[in-house]
């Protein structure tokens, strides 16, 4: 006998509940249903095909799968209805069944794809590509956020690319070169708030924050800052919602490829510092590898991106390295110095000096587990503006205050 799909009621032939979409697919004459899966259970045509295949594989008989939407029961040789007869009596030749199955799956896929495209055009969302495999985070995560924002706007990207190619112009700080902070570290806070306030979308705020970094790099180069270290994604940020994390990872993938091309044009060496790299999806790690290896030879400016990074984790990692050296007999505990720890930090592995200035936007007055060891003597500046709103005047003001109003004594 034919196996019935669990979503169909065996006695009445009517599912217990019908959505509007399901009712529109109901066959009025035969009482059969043109769909055997609720549309709202599978949001993409890829999932419809995979779901159909799995159910057919589990329930198909030797003569063919018992799906009422493949062949009209009235076409059977003896008129036997599919629900009560054998599969052979209903479906006839196996070849016909196979052809019907393939055509039905293709038809369902095209129908679902058309409905998805119309819906996405109305919402102005990037096209969804189905479920995201484990370890990957392609653009599907963008649609999962339900922000309703097209964060990847080619027009805005063209403007950002052109901005990075342009020279930042002459210095506006008007201070001696020796008084300019060599290394500036930034906590780029306020992207989500900016996105919700300006665009009604947190995702757009993150992307605008990336564009703001492009401008900030130009300004730092024009003001003769040599090194910029930014806090892009902390180890604590993994606690955010899955949808937001996937959006951020998708932005990083796109942004790293953009940054790699433009950094090569400007002579910018890019390093990525991560204390928990294993948590990053493989796509992101591949993008990091392309970015860092391609720009390793650049010497005009150094940009360090802290991603999946925590200051405490970094210090713990350095302590583990010291402990291993002591166990191996390479370092005696009584000979341990600050330099031994510093060299084992992530910044030490790249030869990055401690920051002269720590700048945080967004209005909060804390350092949030960022460069805990390295900022021991950094001058700290906290701005009320959100990161995408930062201006060159903000940077110039910080440089001038650092040069003229601060006397760095380092405990002396």
N, C-alpha and C positions, 0 to 999 in steps of 0.2 A: 504494500500500500504506500501511497504517497505520504512523505513526511510533511507535516504542516509547519509553517514558520511560527515561532512562539508569539509573534506580535498579532497573529490572527486568531479570532475566536472560532473554535472548531464547530460550534453548534449553529451560530447565526451567520458566520461569514463576515461579521463586522467587527473591527477592532474595538476594544472597550472605550477608547477615546480617540477622536479625530481632530487634528489641527486643521485650520483653514486650508493649508496647502494640501493636506491629505484628502480633504473633502473634494477639492478641485480635481483630484486625480481619480475619483471614484467612478467606476464604470456603471452607468445607469441601467443598461439592458441586462447584462449578464450577472450583475451583482458581484463581480470580481473587482479586485483592486489593482490598479496599475503600478502601485508601489508596495514594496514589502518592508521598507524601513521608514520610520518617521524622518521627515526632512530635517527637523531640528536636532536630530541625534548626530547627524554628520554635516558639518559646516562647509566642507569643500568637496568637489567632485572626486578628488583623489581618495578621500576617505570613503565615498560611496562605492567606488570601484573595489577598494580593498575589503570593505565590509561585505559587499556582495560576494566576492570571491571566497572569503572565509566561510560564509554561511553555505554557499553552494558546495564547497569541498566537504563540509561536515554532513550535509543532508542529501546530497545527490544520490540517486539510485543508479543501477547499471544502465538503464535506458535513458537517463537524463535527469536534470534537476527539476524538482517539483515546484516551479515558480509559475503562478497563475498569469503573470504578465508576459510570459514568453510566447505562448500560442493560445489563441482564442479556443476555449473548449468546444465551441460549435464546429471547429475545423477537424475535430477528431473523427476517425473513420466511422465509429459507431455512435457518435454523439455523446459518449459517456463524459460526465462532468469530471473535472480534474480532482475534485475533492473526494469522490467516492470510488474511482476506478484505479486500475493499475497504471503505472507510468507508461507502459508500452501502449495501452489503449488510448491514453490521452494524447501523448506527444508524438507518437508514430516513430519515424526514423530518427536515430541518434544524430545524423547529420543535420537534420532540420533543427533539432534542439540546440546543437552547438551554434549554428548560425544565428538562431534567435537569441541565444544568450549573449553572444558578442554584440549583436546589433542593439539589444536592450541596454547593455552596459554602456556602449558608446552614446546612445541616445540620452541616457540618464546623466552621463558626464557632461555632455554638451548643454543640456538643460540647466544643470546645477551651475556650470561655469557662466552661462549667460545671466542667470539670476544673480550670481555673485558679482559679476562685473557691473550690472545695473545698480546693485546695492552700494558697491564701493564708490561708484561714480557719484551717487547721491551724497554719500558721506565724505567724499574726497579723501579716502584712505588709500595708502599704497596697496597693491594687489596682495592677497594672502596666498601663500604657497603651501599650505597644509601644515601638519604637525611637524615640530622641529625635532630631529633625532637627538638622542642624548649626546652631549659633548659638542653640539653645534648650536648656533644662535643666529641663523641668517635672518632675513628681513621679516620672517613670520612674527617675531616677537613684537614688531611695531604694531601690527593689527591687533594683537592680543591686549593692548593697553586700553582700548576703547576710548582713547583721548580724542578721536576725531580730528587729528592733525596730520597734515602731510609735512613731516619734519624735514624730508629731503627735498628741498626746493632748489632746482638747478639754477634759477636766477640768483638766489642768495649765495650759492656756492661759487658762481662765476665772480660775484663781487668779492668774496673772500679770497679767491685765488688771485685776483688782480691786486687786492690790497697787500698780500704778502709779497708779490713781485715788486711792488712799488717801494721805493726807498722811504724810510721814515722821516727823512729830512734832517735838518740840523738839530742839534741838541737845544732844548728849550729850558733846561734846568739852570743853565748859566752858572755852573760850579766847576771847580778845578777837577781835572781827571782823577787825581788822587783821592778826591772826596766823594766820588761816585761809588756806591756799593758795588762790589765786584759780583756778588752772588745775591740774588733776590729769590726768596721762597714765597709761594702764594697758596693760600687756601681759597679755592674758587667756590665760595659759598653763595647760595641764593638762586641757583638756576631754576629749581622747581617753583619757587615763589614767583620769580619773574615770569616763567612760562604761563602759570595760571593767571597771573595778574594781567599780562599783556595779550596773550594769545588764547587763554582759556585751556591751555594744554601744558602739562608738565614736561612732556616729551619735547615740545618745541623749545622749551627753556633750556634743556640740556644741549640741543643742537646749537642754539644761539650762544650758549656758553663756549662751545668749541670755536665758533666764529670770533668771539671776543678774545680768545687766546691767540688767534692769528694776529689780531691787531696789537695785542700786548707784546708779542714777540718783536714786532716791528718797532714799537716804541722803545723797548729795552735796548735793541740794537742801536737805535738812533741816539739814545742817552748814554751809550757806551757801557752799559751793563754787559758783563761777559757770560754770566750763567743764570739761567732761570729754572727753578724747580717748582713744579705745580702738583697739587694734591688732586688727582682726578677721580680716584675710586678707592675708598678705604676698606679695610677688612670688615669694619662694622656695616658698611653698605650692603654686604651680602644678606643682611637681615631684612632688607626692604622687600616689597612684594615681588613675586616672581615676574609679573608683567613688566614692572619698571626696570628690574635688573636686565631682562632680555632686551628692552629698548636701549638701555645704556650699552650693552654689549654690541648691539647692532650699530649704534652710533660709532663706537670705537673702531669696528671693522672698517666702516666707510671712511671715518676720519683719518685713520692711520694711513690708508692708501693715498688720500689727498695730501696729507702732511708729508709723506715720503717724497712725492714728486716736487712739492714746493720747497722742502728743506734742501734738496739737492741743488735747486736753483740759487738759493741764498747762502749756501755753505754752512748749514746748521746741522750739527751733530745731535742726534736724538738718542737718549738712553731711557729705558723703562725699568723702574725699580719696583720689584714685587717681593713681598715677604711671604705671600701665599700664592705662588704662581700656579700651583696644581689646581686651584679652584677655577681658573680661567678656562673658558671653552676653547677647544682646539683651534677654531677659526680665529679667535682673538690672538692666541699664541702664535699662529702662523703670521698674522699681520704684524705683530711685534717683531718677529724675527726678520721679516722683510724690511721693516722700517729701520731697525737698529743696524743691521748689517750693511744696508745700502748707504747709510749716512755716517758710517764709522770713520771715514777718512776726512770728513768736513771739520774745519778748524775755526771758522769765523764766529761761531756762537754755539753755545751748548744748552740744549733743552732737555731737562730730566722730567719724565712723567712718572709719578708715583701711582701705581695701579694695583689693586688688591694688596694694599700696603698698610702696615700698622707699625708705629714706632716701637711699641713694646715687643712685637714679634721680631722686629729687626734686631733689637738688643738681645733677646733670647737666642736668636740664631748666632749672634756673635759670641755669646757666652758658651754655646755648645761647641763652637769652633775652638775656643780657648780650652775648654775641657778636654776635647779630643787631643789637642796638642800636648796638654799636660800628661794625659794617659800614655801617649806615645813617647814621652820623654823629651819632646822637642821644646818644652817650655816649663820652667820651674815656677810654682805659684808665687814664690817670693820675688821673682823677677818680672812679674806681670806689671805692665804700665798702661796708661791711657792709650798710647799709640798702638799697643797690641790689640786693644778692643776696637779702636777707631778703624784700623786697617781691615778689620773683619766685618765692619758694617757694610751695607749695600753701597753707600756713598763711597766708602773707602776702597771698595773693589774697582771703582771707576776713577779714583783719584779726585773726587769732588770735594772742594773745601767747604767748611761750614758756612752757612748763610750769614750775610751781614744784616739783612733785613728780612723780617717775616711780615707779610701783608695778608690780612684776612678781610674779605668783603662779607656782606650779609648782616652786619650789626652785632653778631655774637663776639664775646671777648673770651676766647679760649683757643687752645691750639689743637684740640681734638686728636691726640695720638699721632701727631705729624712731626717727624724729625725731632724726637724728644732729646736725643743725645746732641744732635748737631746745633740746635737752637739755644744752647745754654747761654750764649752771649749775644744773640741776635737782637737787634732793635725791632720792636714790635709795633705795628700800625694796624688799627682796626677801623675799617670804613663802614659806614651805614649803607652804602649803595649795594645792590645785588650785583653779582659778577658780570652778567651781560651788560649792565649799565655803566661799567667802569670806563673812565675816559683817560686820555693822555694827561690831562691836567691833574688827575688824581696821582698818577705815577710821578709827575714832575714835582708835585707838592711833597710827596714822600721823600724823594731824592734830596730836595732842598732842606727839608727838616732834618734828614739824616746828616747832611753835610754841615749845616750851620748851627743847629740847636742841640746837637748831641755830642758829648765828649766821651769816647769809649775808653774806659780805664782798665777793663778786664780784671777788676778786683784790686787794682793798685791804689 
